[in-house]
């Protein structure tokens, strides 16, 4: 009886696994890039966002070309930056919280410069500010910025993964 239950459980698990893979389910972070855009050149301002994006792309199997001419597509990040604005004030007019917005504008181009996709992405976060704990507030802001950079990098990758209809020979 135990063997029968064991084999029944194995069959159920196998059927569930096959169903999940058949519907296109992927674990978070396991985003398959289309073969026709895996060889890409990333043009972006130097900084932590570019580094983050390149690490994610490389981990997902992208081959980052050293030059635009050696790539099938170019990912051109024309803007990547953050802005901090006052969120709330206390009754004395002192800052209680800040809003952070990280904006990225990008376009994906073929070797001839034709635009395949353009997008502007934004992530925002709010954090409380205590003037007695300035170092902690600055640390929290840095952590939030890193989190937003990663979130936007993953959004870009998901958008690139959705480009199943792009064909370099059709251009």
Secondary structure by P-SEA (a helix, b strand, c coil): caaaaaaaaaaaaaaaaaaaaaacccccccccccccccbbbbbccccaaaaaaaaaaaaabbbbbcccccccccccccccccccccccccccccccbbbbbbbbbbbbbcccccccccbbbbbbbbbbbbcccaaaaaaaaaaaaaaaaaaaaaaaaaaaaaccccccccc
